Amino acid sequence: MKNTLKVFAILLFCNSSIGQQLVCNTSQVYLLEQNEELFINKRLKDLLKEIKPEIKTAHVFNNETSSLFGFRFTTLAQQKIGEGAIQDRVTLFVQVKEFIPWNWDGRPKGSEFNWTPNDAQKFADFIVLDIGVAATSQD
């Protein structure tokens, strides 16, 4: 109950403060997982508007039982060479109710993983089922 009140107070403060999001930098991405009950059974757009750092890439995983976005805050080139601050190298996993029609062949060559404003709009009404965060190890 204390945690729920704390989360409510944080969200109330964030929403009343000139458009601040719950996640203002990548080191705060874990707040989404810790407060996932605020986003479960809500639209993906509600989750995305709480994230200030730019999502640069998305990996999509579909199978018979689930569909999952893996959002990253670094470019594919940065990921390949392990560039960027450690706290920027996290993956936000968001399981959604719907199958994700990513259309690999219809995306520009070399940019298949790039997350675009068009993607955010296209998948905005997908329903969030689960949220997880994983740190990427340093190679």
C-alpha positions as CSV (number, residue, x, y, z in Angstrom):
1,M,0.0,0.0,0.0
2,K,2.9,2.4,0.8
3,N,4.4,1.7,-2.6
4,T,1.1,2.4,-4.3
5,L,0.8,5.7,-2.5
6,K,4.4,6.6,-3.4
7,V,3.9,5.8,-7.1
8,F,0.7,7.8,-7.1
9,A,2.5,10.7,-5.5
10,I,5.3,10.5,-8.1
11,L,2.9,10.3,-11.0
12,L,0.8,13.2,-9.6
13,F,3.9,15.3,-9.2
14,C,5.2,14.4,-12.7
15,N,1.9,15.1,-14.4
16,S,1.5,18.4,-12.6
17,S,5.0,19.5,-13.4
18,I,5.2,21.0,-16.9
19,G,5.0,17.7,-18.9
20,Q,7.7,15.7,-17.1
21,Q,7.7,12.0,-17.7
22,L,8.1,9.2,-15.2
23,V,11.4,8.2,-17.0
24,C,13.6,11.3,-17.6
25,N,16.8,9.4,-18.4
26,T,17.8,5.8,-19.1
27,S,18.9,5.1,-15.5
28,Q,15.2,5.5,-14.6
29,V,13.8,2.9,-17.0
30,Y,13.6,0.5,-14.1
31,L,10.7,2.6,-12.7
32,L,8.5,1.3,-15.5
33,E,9.1,-2.3,-14.4
34,Q,8.7,-1.5,-10.8
35,N,5.4,0.3,-11.5
36,E,4.2,-1.9,-14.2
37,E,0.7,-2.1,-12.6
38,L,0.1,1.4,-13.9
39,F,0.5,0.3,-17.5
40,I,-0.8,-3.3,-17.6
41,N,-4.0,-3.5,-19.8
42,K,-3.4,0.1,-20.9
43,R,-2.4,1.2,-24.4
44,L,1.3,1.3,-25.4
45,K,1.0,5.0,-26.1
46,D,0.3,5.6,-22.4
47,L,3.6,3.8,-21.6
48,L,5.6,5.6,-24.3
49,K,4.5,9.1,-23.3
50,E,6.1,8.4,-19.9
51,I,9.5,7.9,-21.5
52,K,11.6,11.0,-22.2
53,P,14.8,9.4,-23.6
54,E,14.5,8.6,-27.3
55,I,13.8,5.0,-28.2
56,K,16.2,4.4,-31.1
57,T,15.7,0.8,-32.0
58,A,13.1,-1.9,-31.5
59,H,13.4,-5.6,-31.8
60,V,10.2,-7.5,-32.3
61,F,9.6,-11.1,-31.2
62,N,6.4,-12.9,-32.2
63,N,5.4,-16.5,-31.5
64,E,2.1,-18.4,-31.1
65,T,1.6,-17.3,-27.5
66,S,3.1,-13.8,-27.2
67,S,4.4,-10.7,-28.9
68,L,7.2,-8.6,-27.5
69,F,8.9,-5.3,-28.2
70,G,12.5,-4.9,-27.1
71,F,13.1,-1.1,-27.0
72,R,16.7,0.2,-26.9
73,F,18.0,3.7,-26.4
74,T,21.1,3.3,-28.6
75,T,21.5,2.9,-32.3
76,L,22.3,-0.4,-33.9
77,A,25.8,0.8,-34.7
78,Q,26.3,1.8,-31.0
79,Q,25.0,-1.6,-29.9
80,K,27.4,-3.5,-32.2
81,I,30.5,-1.8,-30.7
82,G,29.2,-1.4,-27.1
83,E,29.3,2.4,-27.4
84,G,27.6,4.7,-24.9
85,A,27.2,4.9,-21.2
86,I,26.3,1.7,-19.3
87,Q,23.0,3.1,-18.1
88,D,22.0,3.8,-21.8
89,R,22.5,0.1,-22.6
90,V,19.3,-1.2,-21.3
91,T,16.5,-3.0,-23.0
92,L,12.9,-2.2,-22.2
93,F,10.8,-5.3,-22.9
94,V,7.1,-4.7,-23.4
95,Q,4.8,-7.7,-24.0
96,V,1.6,-6.8,-25.9
97,K,-1.6,-8.6,-26.5
98,E,-1.6,-8.3,-30.3
99,F,0.6,-9.9,-32.9
100,I,3.2,-7.2,-34.0
101,P,3.1,-6.8,-37.8
102,W,6.7,-5.4,-38.2
103,N,7.0,-6.0,-42.0
104,W,10.7,-6.5,-42.2
105,D,10.7,-6.4,-46.0
106,G,8.8,-3.1,-46.1
107,R,11.3,-1.3,-43.9
108,P,14.4,0.6,-45.4
109,K,17.4,-1.6,-45.9
110,G,19.8,-1.1,-43.0
111,S,17.1,0.5,-40.9
112,E,14.9,-2.5,-40.1
113,F,15.4,-2.1,-36.4
114,N,14.9,1.7,-36.2
115,W,12.0,2.9,-34.1
116,T,10.2,5.8,-35.8
117,P,7.3,8.2,-34.9
118,N,5.3,6.2,-37.5
119,D,5.9,3.0,-35.5
120,A,4.8,4.7,-32.3
121,Q,1.6,5.8,-34.0
122,K,1.0,2.5,-35.7
123,F,1.3,0.4,-32.5
124,A,-0.1,3.1,-30.1
125,D,-3.3,1.2,-29.3
126,F,-1.6,-2.2,-28.6
127,I,-2.4,-3.4,-25.1
128,V,0.5,-3.8,-22.6
129,L,0.6,-7.2,-20.8
130,D,4.0,-7.1,-19.1
131,I,7.0,-5.0,-18.7
132,G,10.6,-6.0,-18.1
133,V,14.0,-4.3,-18.1
134,A,17.4,-5.9,-18.8
135,A,20.8,-4.4,-18.7
136,T,23.1,-5.2,-21.5
137,S,26.4,-6.6,-20.4
138,Q,29.7,-5.0,-21.5
139,D,31.5,-7.2,-24.0
